[in-house]
Amino acid sequence: MDRGRDDPGAEDYLEESQSLTHYRFEGDLYPRLPYGLETFRNPTEAGRQPCRHCGAVKGQLHEPLCDYEQCPVCGYQVMSCDCDIFTEDTVRA
């Protein structure tokens, strides 16, 4: 995981992100999708290597708003969809 070598705190943040299991959106909670279950991209990459952006391995949650995280509301990339989900919308449920 290249990012972990560049930033010693990255692995701690990724581990902390595992407890942030939902996004809050318009008063409802939506479960976050683990790496490898995204439907907008080819899932076979998750079986071969960690996420190139946050270092999640298959089955782990991405860091909130990772480039490859899928929005649980609309199905597009959470960082660029129109749902306006922000890091502070990530919660434990």
N, C-alpha and C positions, 0 to 999 in steps of 0.2 A: 504494500500500500504506500505509494509515493507520498501522498499527503501527510501521512503519519510521520514520516521521516522529516519532512519539512517543518511540521508544526507539532511539537510534543503534546499539545493540548487537544489535537484533533481526535485522537482515539478516545479521550475522556468525553468529548462532546458527542461523538458517535454513540458511545455507551449510554450516556445520559438520554440521548434521543430515543432509545429503545423504550423508555418509560412514557414517552409522549405519543400515545397510541391513537389519538384522534385530532381532527381539525374541527374547530367550532366555526359554523357558517350559518348565518341568519337564525341563530338560536338553537340550532340542532347540532348534534355531534356526528361526524363521519369518520369511520375507521380509516387510518392510513394504510396504504398498500405496501407490503414488503418488496424489497428488491427481487426481481425475477418474475413478479406477477403483473407487471405493467402490460397493458394491451396496446399502447401506442408505439411500441418498439419491439424488436426481436428479443425474446426472453432467453435465447440460448447463450447470449453473452454472459448472463448472470451465472451460468454453470461453469464458465471458464475463467472468469476473473472478477475481482471486486469492482464496484461502481467506480468509474473513472473520476467522478467528481467528489464523492464523499467517503469512499472506501468501504461502504456497506458490502457485506457478502450476501449471497443468496439466502433469502429468508429474513434478513435483518431489515429494519426500517431505515430508510435514508435519513440523513440529517434534514431537518425541516427546510423546505424550499430548495432542495437539491435540484440541479438541472434535470435529472432523470426521474424525479419523483412524479407520480401520476396523481392528479387531483381526484380525490374520491367523490367529488360532486359532479364534475362535468366529464372526466376521463382524459382531459388533455394534460399537458405538463403544468404542474401546479405553479411554477414560477412565472409562467407567461399566459395563463388562462385569464378569462374575464371574471373569475369568481372573487378576485381581490382578497385572497387568503394571505395572511402575513405570519411571520414567525410567532408572534404573540398569540395567534389563533391555535397554536399547537398545545394540546392539553392532555393530561392524564385522565383516563375515564374509568 
